[in-house]
Amino acid sequence: MQFAKRLLMGVGAAALAAILGMAIAPKAAHGLVAALVQVTNTAAAPAITQDVSRLASQNVQLICVGTSNCAQILADGSSPAPFYIVPAGSNLVITTVQINMANSGSAQLNQANSSGFSTRQSWTLTAGGSFQFQYPSGIVISSGSDMVVDSITPPFVEAFLTGYLVSN
């Protein structure tokens, strides 16, 4: 009888120790893993902590006037080329479109590249004015493409496209 009592107490103590070990181990393991993945941000090796869409070097703003292709607008207000082509190895994600119309009408965003011409977005505006459209998930324009915002029904004045580049 004494032997069975001691055996049961030993098994109970081992079970209690195992339960306590399981309750404590995840915190200790979490602390160990957290210590292993800490990032050191130094001047020699800076760690990028911003979303890609927030990096100034990746932001793109385009202006589309009339039926001509969209041109990039630089920070100083100049445009380096008469039309913008999405760089090789990147996709352009358009998040905001602002359309300025003199009267009511329609406009559409068209993409042209080696695979052809496609309409990516259309708008019908019931009055003149400035209209802004937000696309949180973005309109993706593929590498090597150029864009134009056409006026289906005049009078179209201009459109501004704002977005950012991501690697494809």
Secondary structure, 3 states (H helix, E strand, C coil): CHHHHHHHHHHHHHHHHHHHHHHHHHHHHHHHHHHHCCCCCCCCCCCCCCCHHHCHHHEEEEEEECCCCCEECCCCCCCCCCCCECCCCEEEEEEEEEEEECCCEEEEEEEEECCEEEEEEEEEECCCEEEEEEEEEEEEECCCCEEEEEEEECCEEEEEEEEEEEEC
